[in-house]
């Protein structure tokens, strides 16, 4: 069976400032575009039987620049819906909710179209993606690559390892990186994490 490669999109203005960037469709910064291009050597030489990307521009553009040909947008790969905390930093949230933690508390609802998500809701989306990944890995003889977002990929990693969605808090993930999930003795493992060229 092949490996599952996870690519976090390159830098955006809000990833630099620490603002929660869920469904806001920001472009990559110039540095983010360079990060995405630099990932191409880490992905070249692999046969991808399935390449999926979040439908958000920052992920689609990262896939293009990293040389992930034929990546198909998958709606379930979008970032966590941060609801009322979209565009707000954790420091700002802690001014009114000092004990707030995304991984245990989730987020309050935001304006129309941004109801917010709990860790469990993000976990259900990750499980749907992993079902598609597993079907591809069992039938294709190659690898699968997902190009998406930091918090979502952390939840997906937790679910791949059989952990609750909130345990994604254990897996820090930088912009413009590749991580590889594999198997050892039939069990899912992290083979490489947060790799940059």
Protein Blocks (a to p, Z undefined) as FASTA:
>chain_A
ZZdddddddddfklmnopacfkbccdddfklmmmmmmmmmmmgoiacfbdcddfbfklmm
mmmmnopghiacdfklpccdekjmgoiafklmmmmmmmbcfklnopadddehilopafkl
mmmmmmmmmmmmmmmmmmnopacdddddfklmmmmmmmmnopafklmmmmccdehiacdd
ddeehiacdfbghiaZZ
